[in-house]
Amino acid sequence: MRCLANRILRLCRCDHGSTAVEFALIGMLLIAGSLIVIDLGRGFWIYNRLSDAIERAARDSLLRPMTDGQITLDIEKQFPELGSGTPLAERPKVEITSDPDFRTVKASLLFKTVVPVFVADGLNLSLKRRFPKAPPPSS
């Protein structure tokens, strides 16, 4: 009986491996936090690229008259790496509405996160810009 009690007491005082257990617990949080920060950075980067693509298309359409299809292609060509097989984002969907003097361009894309903490399917990043149409060429 005394031998069993000594073994239990010795196991209670032993701290071999406690560092590995602590690192395993903290390491999981550290890796998950790092992946979340990387996802946020990627999301802001893609949002900024989408905004830049719309601004470039607006600038091009002011310099020369463009059809709605040309504006759509101009925005989509800014994302050549996003095809149907890309698991992290989809190609932007562009909707253009026109009135006599202005165009409204709405572009949206589905951004898929690596760590699905808050969203399971992804985030829908969308932007909407309104800009004037180019004046007709003077003759």
C-alpha positions in Angstrom: 0.0 0.0 0.0 2.8 2.3 0.9 4.5 1.6 -2.5 1.4 2.7 -4.3 1.1 5.9 -2.3 4.7 6.8 -3.0 4.2 6.3 -6.8 1.1 8.6 -6.8 2.9 11.3 -4.8 5.9 11.1 -7.2 3.6 11.5 -10.2 2.0 14.5 -8.6 5.3 16.3 -8.1 6.7 15.4 -11.5 6.7 18.3 -14.0 8.4 16.6 -17.0 6.5 17.4 -20.1 4.5 20.3 -18.7 6.3 22.7 -21.1 5.1 20.6 -24.0 1.6 20.6 -22.8 1.6 24.3 -22.3 3.0 24.9 -25.7 0.4 22.7 -27.3 -2.4 24.7 -25.7 -0.9 28.1 -26.5 0.5 27.0 -29.9 -3.0 26.2 -31.2 -4.3 29.7 -30.3 -1.2 31.3 -31.8 -1.5 29.4 -35.1 -5.3 30.1 -35.3 -4.7 33.8 -34.5 -2.0 34.0 -37.2 -4.3 32.5 -39.8 -7.1 34.8 -38.9 -4.8 37.8 -39.3 -3.6 36.5 -42.6 -7.2 36.1 -43.8 -8.1 39.6 -42.7 -5.1 41.0 -44.6 -6.1 39.0 -47.7 -9.6 40.2 -47.5 -8.5 43.9 -47.3 -6.1 43.3 -50.2 -8.7 41.8 -52.5 -11.2 44.6 -51.5 -8.6 47.2 -52.4 -7.9 45.4 -55.7 -11.6 45.4 -56.5 -11.9 49.1 -55.7 -8.8 49.8 -57.8 -10.3 47.8 -60.7 -13.5 49.8 -60.6 -11.6 53.1 -60.4 -9.4 52.2 -63.4 -12.5 51.2 -65.5 -14.2 54.5 -64.5 -11.1 56.4 -65.6 -10.8 54.5 -68.9 -14.5 55.1 -69.6 -14.1 58.8 -69.0 -11.1 59.0 -71.4 -12.9 57.1 -74.2 -16.5 56.0 -74.6 -16.9 52.4 -73.5 -19.8 50.0 -73.6 -21.0 48.2 -70.5 -19.5 45.0 -71.7 -16.1 46.6 -72.1 -16.2 48.0 -68.6 -17.1 44.6 -67.3 -14.2 43.0 -69.1 -11.9 45.8 -68.0 -12.8 45.0 -64.3 -12.6 41.2 -64.7 -9.2 41.4 -66.4 -7.7 42.9 -63.2 -8.3 39.4 -61.6 -6.6 36.9 -64.0 -5.7 34.4 -61.2 -9.3 34.0 -60.1 -10.8 31.3 -62.2 -13.3 28.7 -61.7 -10.8 26.4 -60.0 -9.5 28.9 -57.4 -10.6 27.8 -53.9 -10.1 31.1 -52.1 -12.2 33.5 -54.2 -14.4 33.7 -57.2 -14.3 36.0 -60.2 -16.0 39.3 -59.6 -19.6 39.7 -60.7 -20.2 43.1 -62.3 -23.6 44.8 -62.7 -23.9 48.1 -64.6 -26.9 50.4 -64.6 -27.0 53.4 -66.8 -29.0 56.6 -66.9 -28.5 59.4 -69.5 -25.5 61.0 -67.7 -24.1 58.5 -65.2 -23.2 54.8 -64.8 -23.4 52.9 -61.6 -21.1 49.9 -61.4 -21.6 47.3 -58.7 -18.9 44.6 -58.4 -19.0 41.8 -55.9 -17.0 38.7 -55.3 -17.2 35.8 -52.9 -14.1 35.7 -50.6 -13.5 32.4 -49.0 -11.6 32.4 -45.7 -9.0 29.8 -44.8 -10.2 29.7 -41.2 -14.1 29.6 -41.1 -14.4 31.2 -37.7 -17.4 33.5 -38.3 -18.5 32.6 -41.8 -18.7 29.1 -43.3 -19.3 29.9 -46.9 -17.2 33.1 -47.3 -17.7 36.8 -47.3 -19.3 38.7 -50.1 -17.1 41.7 -50.8 -19.0 44.3 -52.9 -18.4 47.9 -54.1 -20.7 50.3 -55.8 -19.4 53.4 -57.7 -21.3 56.0 -59.7 -19.4 58.0 -62.3 -20.3 60.2 -65.3 -20.3 59.0 -68.8 -17.7 60.2 -71.3 -18.9 63.1 -73.4 -19.5 62.1 -77.0 -16.6 62.8 -79.3 -16.7 66.3 -80.9 -16.5 66.5 -84.6 
